[in-house]
């Protein structure tokens, strides 16, 4: 896997198995006070979507697995 991968919350939720909802992931990130890895321009008006480090998301997901099943 390439270094420095970053995804938006909806993109990350699509790839995680077992699934975690966008609301759950965004709330956990908010509570942990993570800093975004960057911004992704969506081609739509308004602010760009924040991106989050994929490695951190995977570590978080692995830690939560016992409670997701």
Residue pairs with C-beta under 8 A, 6 or more apart in sequence:
1 54
4 37
4 53
5 53
5 54
5 55
6 37
6 38
6 40
6 51
6 52
6 53
6 54
7 15
7 51
7 52
7 54
7 57
8 40
8 49
8 50
8 51
8 52
9 22
9 25
9 26
9 29
9 50
9 52
10 22
12 25
12 52
12 54
12 57
13 19
13 20
13 21
13 22
13 25
16 57
16 61
18 65
18 68
18 69
20 61
20 64
20 68
25 57
28 60
28 64
29 52
32 60
34 52
34 53
34 56
36 50
36 51
36 52
37 51
37 52
37 53
38 50
38 51
39 47
39 48
39 49
39 50
39 51
40 48
40 49
40 50
40 51
41 48
42 48
42 49
